[in-house]
Amino acid sequence: MTFRELSEYFYRLEQITSRLEMADILRDLLERAKAEEIDKVVYLTLGELMPAFRGVEFGVSEKLMMEALSKASGVKVKQVEALYKQKGDLGETAQGIISWQGRGLSLVRVYEELLDVARTRGTLDKVMKLINLLKGLSGFEAKYAVRVIIGRLRLGVGDATIIDALSLTMGDKELKPYIERAYNLCSDLGLVAKRLKEGGLDAIREFKIQVGYPIRMALAERVSSAEEIIQRLRRCAIEAKYDGFRLQVHKDGSKVEIYSRNLEPMTEMFPDVVKAVIGDIKAQSVILEGEALAVNEETGEFYPFQVTIQRKRKYSVEEYAKEYPLRLFVFDLLYLEGEDYTVKPYIERRRALEELLTHTNTLRASEMFITDSVKEVEAFFEDAITRGLEGIMAKRLDAPYTAGSRNFNWIKLKRSYRGSLADTIDVVIVGYYYGRGARAKLGIGGILVAVYEPSTDTFKTISKVGSGFTEEEWVRLKEMLDKIRLDHRHPRVDSLMDVDVWVEPRYVITVNADEITRSPLHTAGRTLEEPGYALRFPRAVSFIREDKNPEDANTVEEIIRLYQLQKRVSVE
């Protein structure tokens, strides 16, 4: 396959907004791709070179890209900048500047050159690699290559659409659960596609966990009371819910890799955890999951999350680790010495975990006890809140670890409901409104936000948000959103409302509101017979949640359940 052919598929995908049509086009693309091409096709269609957990980034700014375009074409930088200002899209700018036909490069060759650009460190060397790449591409091909490089491909294709298309290549959408399972075990859709192409459905059915490929994390449902926990689970495990970094730790001999909740590499941020895993865990190969918190060693108290999050900075991590040492409270064992533990019952995983952590300091098993008593659950919950923890988790004793899934095998209780919406909600920004009045000078006055609908892989609107940010945050937010602005509504966004500027659904924020109401204006939970759901008096309580992907936002189903809980508590 040539890169020109791939670009033509990208052009077709750009023209449509129907997810079903997208899946059909992708099916055709994936069927045409050879085994040595298909993983690269998947990555590039998703606008990346490798899965996020590989940590491969281009490191190419708009300014650097324009410099490369100028030197490749002989057009002055000012002219490139003027054309970019006119078009608002560097891909289209490249297409407008490049007049040569290109060399008909193969998809694999262009992919390798893109990877070379990403792995090149020096700015001058990077520019030279970009020039070489651009000179081999036609303007049409460069349009998409440039968009991939600067992170703005914007085809509207998500993981779920790729999974749909892969199942269609096998001639049966009923096979989708097998493909989803394989993806949930490795977080690498390119690898899944390659295995499927090479070995068919048998290879997917036999897909196994591999150390170094993060398992997509299991998620919990929420309830409003200890009583409901016991009603649902009967005798169950109750754990402390820590307010820290959720981490997945992979150990293979003396090599340790750490991944965040959204599966980004975090190994360099936690040298103390790496040291503890190598020194204290005798097993050669293991995958653990836990919550990391900064701890005051003198008092035993937990520092606020704002202290723990400082580990994400790139500099002085070792010094910060000494000043604010961490504890990793491990709550699950997913893999041990070649054996998949995700299929085992919780109680069996827990016993094996506790045996593994007998002589550790930095690594601790999470607090846990087993009960069927509502009073014991309530007492533990109140104690956890008093100690500054988020709340509690309840887990079904006989349940496997359901990778990438949210269900009632795990239940979280963070705080009680009081007839209004007391819990926070994570939403995705899908557009913004120009500022008016006092905010006119900011150029932004409010945002349109949505929640996630997994069954259709779409985002359904639930509210406008116009308060909670400082003036500086509004300015910063506009800068971030303008980098992902679109000329039209994103194909994965379902909205009855219009905005001044549509954006790619990328950024998650946390909001609070007085309550959830029914509204004909929003699409979250909307049916032919019933109106949607909306947040009343919403306000932002955080800036961008860098630890969350858009699909980690609250789901429509959760919103409906919160609405029902809210109504029930109001009546009581």
HELIX and SHEET records of a PDB file:
HELIX    1   1 PHE A    3  GLU A   14  1                                  12    
HELIX    2   2 ARG A   19  ARG A   32  1                                  14    
HELIX    3   3 ALA A   35  THR A   45  1                                  11    
HELIX    4   4 ALA A   52  ARG A   54  5                                   3    
HELIX    5   5 GLU A   62  SER A   73  1                                  12    
HELIX    6   6 VAL A   77  LYS A   87  1                                  11    
HELIX    7   7 LEU A   90  ILE A   97  1                                   8    
HELIX    8   8 LEU A  107  ARG A  119  1                                  13    
HELIX    9   9 THR A  123  LYS A  135  1                                  13    
HELIX   10  10 GLY A  139  ILE A  149  1                                  11    
HELIX   11  11 ASP A  159  THR A  169  1                                  11    
HELIX   12  12 LYS A  173  LEU A  175  5                                   3    
HELIX   13  13 LYS A  176  CYS A  186  1                                  11    
HELIX   14  14 LEU A  189  ARG A  205  1                                  17    
HELIX   15  15 ALA A  226  LEU A  233  1                                   8    
HELIX   16  16 THR A  267  MET A  269  5                                   3    
HELIX   17  17 PRO A  271  ASP A  280  1                                  10    
HELIX   18  18 PHE A  305  THR A  308  1                                   4    
HELIX   19  19 ILE A  309  LYS A  312  5                                   4    
HELIX   20  20 VAL A  317  GLU A  323  1                                   7    
HELIX   21  21 TYR A  346  LEU A  356  1                                  11    
HELIX   22  22 VAL A  374  THR A  386  1                                  13    
HELIX   23  23 GLY A  437  LEU A  442  5                                   6    
HELIX   24  24 GLU A  471  ASP A  482  1                                  12    
HELIX   25  25 PRO A  550  ASP A  552  5                                   3    
HELIX   26  26 VAL A  556  VAL A  571  1                                  16    
SHEET    1   A 5 LEU A 219  ARG A 222  0                                        
SHEET    2   A 5 ARG A 406  LEU A 413  1                                        
SHEET    3   A 5 GLY A 391  ARG A 396 -1                                        
SHEET    4   A 5 CYS A 236  LYS A 241 -1                                        
SHEET    5   A 5 MET A 368  THR A 371 -1                                        
SHEET    1   B 5 LYS A 255  TYR A 259  0                                        
SHEET    2   B 5 PHE A 245  ASP A 252 -1                                        
SHEET    3   B 5 SER A 285  ALA A 294 -1                                        
SHEET    4   B 5 LEU A 326  LEU A 336 -1                                        
SHEET    5   B 5 GLU A 339  ASP A 340 -1                                        
SHEET    1   C 5 LYS A 255  TYR A 259  0                                        
SHEET    2   C 5 PHE A 245  ASP A 252 -1                                        
SHEET    3   C 5 SER A 285  ALA A 294 -1                                        
SHEET    4   C 5 LEU A 326  LEU A 336 -1                                        
SHEET    5   C 5 LEU A 363  ALA A 365  1                                        
SHEET    1   D 6 ARG A 485  LEU A 486  0                                        
SHEET    2   D 6 VAL A 501  VAL A 503 -1                                        
SHEET    3   D 6 ILE A 425  TYR A 433 -1                                        
SHEET    4   D 6 GLY A 446  GLU A 453 -1                                        
SHEET    5   D 6 THR A 458  VAL A 465 -1                                        
SHEET    6   D 6 VAL A 493  ASP A 494  1                                        
SHEET    1   E 5 ARG A 485  LEU A 486  0                                        
SHEET    2   E 5 VAL A 501  VAL A 503 -1                                        
SHEET    3   E 5 ILE A 425  TYR A 433 -1                                        
SHEET    4   E 5 VAL A 508  ASN A 512 -1                                        
SHEET    5   E 5 ARG A 539  ALA A 540 -1                                        
SHEET    1   F 2 GLU A 515  SER A 519  0                                        
SHEET    2   F 2 GLY A 532  ARG A 536 -1                                        
END                                                                             
